[in-house]
Amino acid sequence: MFGKINKFISEVTVELKKVAWTTRQELIDATVLVLISTGILGVFLWIGDTLCAQFLRLIIR
């Protein structure tokens, strides 16, 4: 059983060496892009929600 575990760990190590890891700067740029996109989408949804709520208030009255 321990032989299988050791084989698995060694195979995982070999595969992880093949991975093309992003640089620190690429990771920071991608994170900033995600945060900005999320903020813009959040503002867009907030404005849309507010407009829909106002429209529904006008209809209900």
C-alpha positions in Angstrom: 0.0 0.0 0.0 2.8 2.4 0.9 4.4 1.7 -2.5 1.3 2.9 -4.3 1.2 6.1 -2.2 4.9 6.8 -2.9 4.4 6.1 -6.6 1.4 8.5 -6.7 3.3 11.2 -4.9 6.3 10.9 -7.2 4.1 11.0 -10.3 2.3 14.1 -9.0 5.7 15.7 -8.4 6.8 15.0 -12.0 3.5 16.4 -13.4 3.7 19.6 -11.2 7.2 20.3 -12.7 5.6 20.4 -16.1 3.0 23.1 -15.1 3.6 26.6 -16.5 3.2 28.7 -13.4 2.2 32.3 -13.7 4.6 35.0 -12.6 3.8 37.1 -9.6 3.1 40.1 -11.8 0.7 38.1 -14.0 -1.2 37.0 -10.9 -1.4 40.5 -9.6 -2.7 41.8 -12.9 -5.3 39.1 -13.2 -6.5 39.8 -9.6 -6.8 43.5 -10.3 -8.7 42.8 -13.5 -11.1 40.5 -11.6 -11.7 43.0 -8.8 -12.3 45.9 -11.3 -14.7 43.7 -13.4 -16.6 42.6 -10.3 -16.9 46.2 -9.1 -18.2 47.4 -12.5 -20.7 44.5 -12.7 -21.8 45.2 -9.1 -22.4 48.9 -9.9 -24.3 48.0 -13.0 -26.5 45.5 -11.2 -27.1 48.0 -8.3 -28.2 50.7 -10.8 -30.4 48.2 -12.7 -32.0 47.0 -9.4 -32.6 50.6 -8.3 -34.3 51.5 -11.6 -36.4 48.4 -11.5 -37.5 49.1 -7.9 -38.4 52.7 -8.8 -40.4 51.5 -11.9 -42.3 48.9 -9.8 -43.1 51.6 -7.2 -44.6 53.7 -9.9 -46.7 50.8 -11.2 -47.9 49.8 -7.7 -49.1 53.3 -6.8 
